[in-house]
Amino acid sequence: MRVTQVSARFPRVTRHAIAVVLAALAGAGLVGVSAQPASATPPGIPSKATAQSQLNALSVVAQGSTSGYSRDLFPHWITISGSCNTREQVLKRDGTSVVVDSACAATSGRWYSPYDGATWTAASDVDIDHVVPLAEAWRSGANSWTTSRRQSFANDLTRPQLIAVTDNVNQSKGDQDPSTWQPPLSSYRCTYSKMWISVKYNWSLTLQTSEKSALQTMLNTCSS
């Protein structure tokens, strides 16, 4: 497969436009995407059967309010090991040939973004996405949590809640749920739905009707 890489020498807006085009071509099977997926993926992604059971068990209620919400109520990124914080840990986990300095900042490496099929060689082009956004968690029950529990959620390395992706794509997602936003690369939507369901299930968060319907449609595309 031919390697498609978006070079770090282009301005960010131009690089994002190229990445979007490449993702569309990849989704149509017209171009090979990236060298290889990340050397590690978020842990705890369930099988289709398990995700279906978890989805069935989740409570469906009306969407909550963002009243009182602040990202500061979900402290991140916290120190995980030595001088490495959560973002830096995920960059090392999800990247290939990642080199870090004494402060644990990534100085080189390669990151494949499964949301859009782009590959980046500068850590500054990569965001760490909260699969279930913090504001969405707030609307789904986290508003009643302690700050300590919200901190644990925002830095969860045990479940498939954190993933390295193209920064512009993460920003376009914002705090949307799958009823209004799904990964541009349609082939990843199965995995995305399983990750989302697992996070909501393990953190006892609720769903709204349109969100559950979208997740079910995405999950139906999974083969396993």
C-alpha positions as CSV (number, residue, x, y, z in Angstrom):
1,M,0.0,0.0,0.0
2,R,1.3,3.4,-0.9
3,V,2.0,5.7,2.1
4,T,0.1,8.9,2.1
5,Q,1.5,11.5,4.5
6,V,0.6,15.1,5.1
7,S,3.8,17.0,5.5
8,A,4.4,19.2,8.4
9,R,5.8,21.9,6.2
10,F,2.4,23.1,4.9
11,P,0.4,25.7,6.9
12,R,-2.1,24.1,9.3
13,V,-5.2,25.2,7.3
14,T,-3.8,23.9,4.1
15,R,-2.7,20.6,5.7
16,H,-6.2,20.1,7.1
17,A,-7.7,20.7,3.7
18,I,-5.4,18.1,2.3
19,A,-6.2,15.6,5.1
20,V,-9.9,16.0,4.5
21,V,-9.4,15.3,0.7
22,L,-7.2,12.3,1.5
23,A,-9.7,10.9,4.0
24,A,-12.5,11.2,1.4
25,L,-10.4,9.4,-1.2
26,A,-9.5,6.7,1.3
27,G,-13.1,6.2,2.3
28,A,-13.8,5.6,-1.4
29,G,-10.9,3.2,-1.7
30,L,-9.0,5.4,-4.1
31,V,-5.9,6.0,-2.1
32,G,-3.9,4.2,0.6
33,V,-4.0,5.8,4.0
34,S,-1.0,6.3,6.2
35,A,1.8,4.0,6.9
36,Q,0.2,1.9,9.6
37,P,-2.3,2.6,12.3
38,A,-1.0,3.7,15.7
39,S,1.4,1.3,17.5
40,A,-1.2,1.1,20.2
41,T,-4.9,1.8,20.4
42,P,-7.2,2.9,23.3
43,P,-7.6,-0.1,25.7
44,G,-10.8,-1.8,26.5
45,I,-12.6,-1.6,23.1
46,P,-15.4,-4.2,23.4
47,S,-16.6,-6.7,20.9
48,K,-19.8,-5.9,18.9
49,A,-21.8,-8.3,21.1
50,T,-20.5,-6.8,24.4
51,A,-21.1,-3.3,23.1
52,Q,-24.6,-4.2,22.1
53,S,-25.3,-5.5,25.6
54,Q,-23.9,-2.4,27.1
55,L,-25.9,-0.2,24.8
56,N,-29.1,-2.0,25.7
57,A,-28.3,-1.5,29.4
58,L,-27.8,2.2,29.2
59,S,-30.5,4.5,30.5
60,V,-32.2,6.7,27.9
61,V,-33.3,10.1,29.3
62,A,-33.7,13.7,28.0
63,Q,-30.5,15.5,27.3
64,G,-29.3,17.4,30.4
65,S,-28.2,21.1,30.5
66,T,-24.7,22.5,30.3
67,S,-25.6,25.0,33.0
68,G,-22.7,25.3,35.4
69,Y,-20.4,23.4,33.1
70,S,-16.7,24.3,32.9
71,R,-13.7,22.4,31.6
72,D,-12.0,23.4,34.8
73,L,-14.4,21.1,36.7
74,F,-12.6,18.1,34.8
75,P,-9.0,18.7,35.8
76,H,-6.6,17.6,33.1
77,W,-3.9,16.8,32.0
78,I,-2.6,15.3,35.3
79,T,0.8,13.8,35.9
80,I,0.8,10.1,35.2
81,S,4.4,9.0,35.5
82,G,7.6,10.9,36.1
83,S,7.3,14.1,34.2
84,C,4.7,12.7,31.8
85,N,1.1,14.0,31.9
86,T,-1.9,12.3,30.3
87,R,-1.6,14.0,26.9
88,E,2.0,13.0,26.7
89,Q,1.2,9.4,27.7
90,V,-1.4,9.1,25.0
91,L,1.0,10.6,22.4
92,K,3.5,8.0,23.3
93,R,0.9,5.2,23.3
94,D,-0.8,6.1,20.0
95,G,2.3,7.2,18.0
96,T,5.0,5.4,16.1
97,S,8.7,6.0,16.8
98,V,7.9,8.7,19.3
99,V,10.9,10.5,20.8
100,V,10.5,12.6,23.9
101,D,12.7,15.1,25.7
102,S,13.5,15.2,29.4
103,A,10.2,16.9,30.1
104,C,8.3,14.2,28.2
105,A,7.4,16.5,25.4
106,A,7.3,14.6,22.0
107,T,10.1,16.0,19.8
108,S,9.5,13.6,16.9
109,G,7.3,10.7,15.8
110,R,4.4,9.8,13.6
111,W,0.7,9.8,14.5
112,Y,-2.1,8.2,12.5
113,S,-5.5,9.8,13.1
114,P,-8.2,7.1,12.6
115,Y,-10.9,9.7,12.5
116,D,-9.8,11.0,9.2
117,G,-7.0,8.8,7.9
118,A,-4.3,11.5,8.1
119,T,-0.7,11.0,9.4
120,W,1.1,13.8,11.2
121,T,4.8,14.2,12.1
122,A,4.4,17.1,14.5
123,A,2.8,16.6,17.9
124,S,1.4,20.1,17.7
125,D,-0.9,18.9,14.9
126,V,-2.4,16.2,17.2
127,D,-5.1,16.6,19.8
128,I,-6.0,14.1,22.4
129,D,-9.8,13.6,22.0
130,H,-12.1,12.8,24.8
131,V,-14.2,10.2,23.0
132,V,-17.1,11.2,25.2
133,P,-16.6,15.0,25.4
134,L,-16.4,16.5,28.9
135,A,-19.5,18.7,28.2
136,E,-21.4,15.7,26.9
137,A,-20.5,13.8,30.1
138,W,-21.7,16.8,32.1
139,R,-25.1,16.7,30.3
140,S,-25.2,12.9,30.8
141,G,-24.7,12.8,34.6
142,A,-21.2,14.0,35.4
143,N,-22.7,17.3,36.7
144,S,-23.5,15.4,39.9
145,W,-20.0,13.9,40.3
146,T,-17.3,15.0,42.6
147,T,-14.4,16.9,41.1
148,S,-12.2,13.9,41.9
149,R,-14.4,11.6,39.8
150,R,-14.5,14.1,37.0
151,Q,-10.7,14.2,37.0
152,S,-10.5,10.4,36.8
153,F,-12.9,10.5,33.8
154,A,-10.9,13.3,32.0
155,N,-7.7,11.3,32.4
156,D,-9.0,7.8,31.9
157,L,-6.3,5.6,30.4
158,T,-8.0,2.3,31.3
159,R,-11.0,2.6,29.0
160,P,-11.3,3.8,25.3
161,Q,-11.8,7.4,26.3
162,L,-8.7,9.1,25.0
163,I,-7.2,8.9,21.5
164,A,-4.7,10.9,19.4
165,V,-6.4,12.5,16.4
166,T,-6.0,15.4,13.9
167,D,-6.5,18.6,15.9
168,N,-8.8,20.3,13.4
169,V,-11.0,17.2,13.3
170,N,-11.2,17.1,17.1
171,Q,-12.1,20.8,17.1
172,S,-14.9,20.2,14.5
173,K,-16.3,17.5,16.8
174,G,-16.5,19.8,19.8
175,D,-18.9,18.5,22.4
176,Q,-21.2,16.7,19.9
177,D,-22.6,13.2,20.3
178,P,-22.9,10.7,17.5
179,S,-26.3,11.9,16.5
180,T,-24.7,15.1,15.1
181,W,-21.0,14.1,14.6
182,Q,-19.2,10.9,13.5
183,P,-15.7,10.3,12.3
184,P,-15.2,11.5,8.7
185,L,-13.6,8.1,7.8
186,S,-16.7,6.0,7.7
187,S,-14.8,2.7,8.2
188,Y,-13.9,3.8,11.7
189,R,-17.4,4.5,12.8
190,C,-17.9,0.9,14.0
191,T,-14.9,1.2,16.4
192,Y,-16.0,4.7,17.4
193,S,-19.4,3.5,18.4
194,K,-18.0,0.7,20.5
195,M,-15.6,3.1,22.3
196,W,-18.4,5.6,23.0
197,I,-20.8,2.9,24.3
198,S,-18.1,1.4,26.5
199,V,-17.2,4.7,28.1
200,K,-20.8,5.7,28.8
201,Y,-21.5,2.2,30.2
202,N,-18.5,2.0,32.5
203,W,-19.0,5.5,33.8
204,S,-22.8,5.1,34.2
205,L,-23.7,8.0,31.9
206,T,-27.0,8.3,30.2
207,L,-28.0,8.5,26.5
208,Q,-30.6,10.6,24.7
209,T,-32.9,8.9,22.1
210,S,-31.2,10.3,19.0
211,E,-27.8,9.4,20.3
212,K,-28.8,5.8,21.0
213,S,-30.3,5.5,17.5
214,A,-27.1,6.8,15.9
215,L,-24.9,4.5,18.0
216,Q,-27.1,1.5,17.0
217,T,-26.8,2.4,13.3
218,M,-23.0,2.6,13.6
219,L,-22.8,-0.6,15.7
220,N,-24.7,-2.4,13.0
221,T,-21.8,-1.8,10.6
222,C,-19.5,-3.9,12.8
223,S,-18.6,-7.4,11.8
224,S,-17.4,-8.4,15.3
